[in-house]
């Protein structure tokens, strides 16, 4: 483990990075130090951060978490640009595909510490190899149907893998939600704990993994995510194309006009 702090640790406005001597890297989403609001900046920065994290062999395990009493519940839609325009959507697709593929292909174990409600990009947490959630956590997908667009950016795949096809279809069509307790019963969450114990427990599990030989943990991550990696590669391209079509239709104010 090198002593110098990598430059990318401070390169991203809404991503805080810290690492233990054993190689456990904690990535915390935030906005001005408080709970994270998803924005165009974060949409751009997260795939870039994952690239840097994956290239740095001093990172042995990733812990993914939010700030305060929520994982992520707010979104700044305007900062994402005019998604009805093809040029903007092309950028959105490129960043969206990269973040999902880089996350599932990250060559290290991922432990999610879900510190409360996750109604925006809950798939980031549910794709982790181990998910530890606060008992206050509720998973949902607020933005897509609220904005009037298809959820095709990978969340549909992550939810199907985590909670099953039929539950995903029902909850997506009804814009429903599910609790941490439900997620634990359905196999999507490993442990449900009081909020103050979530991050320490996730870091404890991460430290145990970091103590194992690095080649073992790297190839465990690759092996255990083969199916989800294939599905993400196949599903996000079509999914985001259809999402983009519904986004383009927003400019016309109706899905019924030819």
MODA-V714030 format. One record per backbone hydrogen bond with DSSP energy under -1.0 kcal/mol. CO is the residue of the C=O (numbers start at 1). NH is the residue of the N-H. If there is no record, write none. Layout:
# MODA-V714030
co:CO nh:NH
co:CO nh:NH
This chain:
# MODA-V714030
co:6 nh:9
co:7 nh:10
co:8 nh:11
co:12 nh:15
co:14 nh:30
co:16 nh:28
co:18 nh:26
co:20 nh:23
co:23 nh:60
co:23 nh:61
co:24 nh:20
co:25 nh:63
co:26 nh:18
co:27 nh:65
co:28 nh:16
co:31 nh:34
co:34 nh:31
co:38 nh:76
co:39 nh:43
co:40 nh:44
co:41 nh:45
co:42 nh:46
co:45 nh:49
co:46 nh:50
co:47 nh:51
co:48 nh:52
co:49 nh:53
co:50 nh:54
co:51 nh:55
co:56 nh:59
co:61 nh:25
co:62 nh:111
co:63 nh:27
co:64 nh:113
co:65 nh:29
co:72 nh:119
co:72 nh:120
co:74 nh:38
co:75 nh:77
co:77 nh:80
co:78 nh:81
co:81 nh:83
co:82 nh:85
co:85 nh:89
co:86 nh:90
co:87 nh:91
co:88 nh:92
co:89 nh:93
co:90 nh:94
co:91 nh:95
co:92 nh:96
co:93 nh:97
co:94 nh:98
co:95 nh:99
co:96 nh:100
co:97 nh:101
co:98 nh:102
co:99 nh:103
co:100 nh:104
co:101 nh:105
co:106 nh:108
co:109 nh:62
co:110 nh:129
co:110 nh:130
co:111 nh:64
co:112 nh:132
co:113 nh:115
co:114 nh:134
co:117 nh:71
co:117 nh:72
co:118 nh:140
co:119 nh:142
co:121 nh:124
co:122 nh:126
co:123 nh:127
co:125 nh:128
co:130 nh:112
co:131 nh:190
co:131 nh:191
co:132 nh:114
co:133 nh:193
co:134 nh:137
co:137 nh:180
co:138 nh:118
co:139 nh:178
co:142 nh:146
co:143 nh:147
co:144 nh:148
co:144 nh:149
co:150 nh:152
co:154 nh:158
co:155 nh:159
co:156 nh:160
co:157 nh:161
co:158 nh:162
co:159 nh:163
co:160 nh:164
co:164 nh:168
co:165 nh:169
co:166 nh:170
co:167 nh:171
co:168 nh:172
co:169 nh:173
co:170 nh:174
co:171 nh:176
co:178 nh:139
co:179 nh:183
co:180 nh:184
co:181 nh:185
co:182 nh:186
co:183 nh:188
co:183 nh:189
co:191 nh:133
co:193 nh:135
co:194 nh:197
co:195 nh:198
co:197 nh:201
co:198 nh:202
co:199 nh:203
co:200 nh:204
co:201 nh:205
co:202 nh:206
co:203 nh:207
co:204 nh:208
co:205 nh:209
co:206 nh:210
co:207 nh:211
co:209 nh:212
co:213 nh:217
co:214 nh:218
co:215 nh:219
co:216 nh:220
co:217 nh:221
co:218 nh:222
co:219 nh:223
co:220 nh:224
co:221 nh:225
co:223 nh:226
co:225 nh:229
co:226 nh:230
co:227 nh:231
co:228 nh:232
co:229 nh:233
co:230 nh:234
co:231 nh:235
co:232 nh:236
co:235 nh:239
co:236 nh:240
co:237 nh:241
co:238 nh:242
co:239 nh:243
co:240 nh:244
co:241 nh:245
co:242 nh:246
co:243 nh:247
co:244 nh:248
co:245 nh:249
co:247 nh:250
co:248 nh:251
co:249 nh:252
